[in-house]
């Protein structure tokens, strides 16, 4: 992957993260959590900016071979690829691997993680909810209560933005970012 391809891939990824975050932002507003909605909007607006900096940009360019392990939930990530990705995990709270225990993740971290997963699923043309279930089984092993919350947010996103959602109202609040 060239640097140009990496940048374009990351920008597309960020676009899909933002699009999917609108569903969760709307959910948060509807459930009287405007502060959380704004915090999620801020996090998703900055999502994966670390991929444009320092060590990450040069290392991620090398990951072209990792695409199969990211696309196929039954594929394991090799140790070499994991070393590169660990740099990204260290810099980003939306990855469970950022923490000593995934239970340290807050709701906003979880929601951004789900938006991240949806974005990659869309980019790689995988079926989102089966992919999430497979990754839970063979990679994350979240406890039932935690996975129930994660899967709830995944289901919300998979249903998409309903007809008539006033995204202009959400965008009006973006000036607070």
C-alpha positions as CSV (number, residue, x, y, z in Angstrom):
1,X,0.0,0.0,0.0
2,X,1.4,3.4,-0.9
3,X,1.2,6.4,1.4
4,X,-1.4,7.9,-0.9
5,X,-3.6,4.7,-0.7
6,X,-3.2,4.7,3.0
7,X,-4.4,8.3,3.3
8,X,-7.4,7.7,1.0
9,X,-8.3,4.4,2.8
10,X,-8.1,6.2,6.2
11,X,-10.2,9.1,5.0
12,X,-12.9,6.8,3.7
13,X,-12.8,4.9,7.0
14,X,-13.2,8.1,8.9
15,X,-16.2,9.1,6.7
16,X,-18.0,5.8,7.4
17,X,-17.2,6.2,11.1
18,X,-18.9,9.6,11.1
19,X,-21.9,8.4,9.1
20,X,-22.5,5.5,11.5
21,X,-22.0,7.7,14.5
22,X,-25.0,9.8,13.5
23,X,-27.2,6.8,14.5
24,X,-25.7,6.6,18.0
25,X,-25.6,10.4,18.4
26,X,-29.4,10.5,17.6
27,X,-29.9,7.7,20.1
28,X,-28.1,9.6,22.8
29,X,-30.1,12.8,22.2
30,X,-33.3,10.8,22.2
31,X,-32.3,9.3,25.6
32,X,-31.5,12.7,27.1
33,X,-27.7,12.3,26.9
34,X,-26.7,15.4,25.0
35,X,-23.3,15.7,26.6
36,X,-22.5,12.1,25.6
37,X,-23.7,12.8,22.1
38,X,-21.4,15.8,21.8
39,X,-18.5,13.8,23.2
40,X,-19.1,10.9,20.7
41,X,-19.3,13.5,17.9
42,X,-15.9,14.9,18.9
43,X,-14.3,11.5,19.2
44,X,-15.6,10.3,15.9
45,X,-14.5,13.6,14.2
46,X,-11.0,12.9,15.4
47,X,-11.2,9.1,14.8
48,X,-7.9,7.5,13.7
49,X,-6.1,10.8,13.3
50,X,-3.1,9.0,14.7
51,X,-2.8,7.1,11.4
52,X,-1.5,10.3,9.8
53,X,1.3,10.8,12.3
54,X,4.8,9.5,13.1
55,X,5.4,5.8,13.4
56,X,1.8,4.8,12.6
57,X,1.7,6.1,9.0
58,X,4.9,4.3,8.0
59,X,3.9,1.1,9.7
60,X,0.3,1.0,8.5
61,X,1.5,1.3,4.9
62,X,3.1,-2.1,5.4
63,X,-0.2,-3.7,6.4
64,X,-1.6,-4.4,3.0
65,X,-1.1,-8.1,3.7
66,X,-3.2,-7.8,6.8
67,X,-6.4,-7.0,5.0
68,X,-7.5,-10.7,4.8
69,X,-7.2,-11.1,8.6
70,X,-9.2,-8.0,9.0
71,X,-11.9,-9.0,6.5
72,X,-12.3,-12.6,7.6
73,X,-13.4,-12.9,11.2
74,X,-12.1,-16.5,11.3
75,X,-8.6,-15.4,10.3
76,X,-6.1,-14.8,13.1
77,X,-3.8,-11.7,13.1
78,X,-0.2,-12.7,12.8
79,X,2.3,-11.6,15.4
80,X,4.1,-9.3,13.0
81,X,0.9,-7.6,12.0
82,X,-0.2,-7.4,15.7
83,X,3.1,-5.6,16.5
84,X,2.2,-2.9,14.0
85,X,-1.4,-2.6,15.1
86,X,-0.4,-2.4,18.8
87,X,1.1,1.0,18.0
88,X,-2.4,2.1,16.9
89,X,-4.1,0.4,19.8
90,X,-1.8,2.2,22.3
91,X,-2.9,5.6,20.8
92,X,-6.6,5.0,20.6
93,X,-9.1,4.3,23.3
94,X,-11.7,2.8,21.0
95,X,-9.7,-0.4,20.9
96,X,-10.1,-2.9,23.8
97,X,-6.4,-3.6,23.5
98,X,-5.7,0.0,24.7
99,X,-6.6,-1.1,28.2
100,X,-5.4,-3.7,30.7
101,X,-9.0,-4.8,30.7
102,X,-11.7,-4.1,28.2
103,X,-14.0,-3.3,31.2
104,X,-12.1,0.0,31.6
105,X,-13.8,1.2,28.4
106,X,-16.5,3.8,28.9
107,X,-19.7,4.1,26.8
108,X,-18.2,6.6,24.4
109,X,-15.2,4.3,23.8
110,X,-17.5,1.4,23.1
111,X,-19.7,3.4,20.8
112,X,-16.6,4.7,18.8
113,X,-15.4,1.1,18.7
114,X,-18.7,-0.1,17.2
115,X,-18.6,2.7,14.6
116,X,-15.0,1.6,13.8
117,X,-16.1,-2.0,13.3
118,X,-19.1,-0.9,11.1
119,X,-16.8,1.3,9.0
120,X,-14.3,-1.6,8.4
121,X,-17.2,-3.9,7.7
122,X,-18.5,-1.6,5.1
123,X,-15.1,-1.0,3.5
124,X,-14.4,-4.7,3.3
125,X,-17.9,-5.8,2.2
126,X,-18.5,-8.1,5.2
127,X,-21.8,-8.8,6.9
128,X,-21.6,-6.6,10.0
129,X,-23.5,-8.5,12.7
130,X,-22.2,-12.0,11.9
131,X,-18.7,-10.5,11.8
132,X,-19.2,-9.0,15.3
133,X,-20.4,-12.3,16.7
134,X,-17.5,-14.2,15.2
135,X,-14.9,-11.7,16.5
136,X,-16.5,-12.0,20.0
137,X,-16.2,-15.7,19.9
138,X,-12.6,-15.9,18.5
139,X,-10.9,-12.7,19.6
140,X,-12.5,-10.5,22.2
141,X,-14.3,-12.9,24.6
142,X,-16.2,-10.1,26.3
143,X,-18.3,-11.2,29.3
144,X,-22.0,-11.5,28.5
145,X,-23.1,-8.2,30.1
146,X,-20.4,-6.2,28.2
147,X,-21.1,-8.0,24.9
148,X,-24.8,-7.4,25.3
149,X,-24.1,-3.6,25.5
150,X,-21.7,-3.8,22.5
151,X,-24.1,-5.8,20.4
152,X,-27.0,-3.4,21.3
153,X,-25.0,-0.5,19.8
154,X,-24.1,-2.7,16.8
155,X,-27.8,-3.4,16.2
156,X,-28.7,0.2,16.4
157,X,-26.1,1.1,13.7
158,X,-27.1,-1.9,11.5
159,X,-30.6,-0.5,11.3
160,X,-29.2,2.8,10.0
161,X,-30.5,6.3,10.3
162,X,-34.3,6.2,10.1
163,X,-36.2,8.3,7.6
164,X,-36.9,11.8,8.8
165,X,-33.9,12.1,11.1
166,X,-33.0,15.8,11.5
167,X,-29.3,15.6,11.0
168,X,-29.3,19.4,10.5
169,X,-30.1,19.7,14.3
170,X,-27.1,17.5,15.1
171,X,-24.9,19.5,12.7
172,X,-25.9,22.8,14.3
173,X,-24.3,21.5,17.5
174,X,-21.0,20.7,15.6
175,X,-19.8,24.3,16.1
176,X,-19.3,23.3,19.7
177,X,-16.6,20.8,18.6
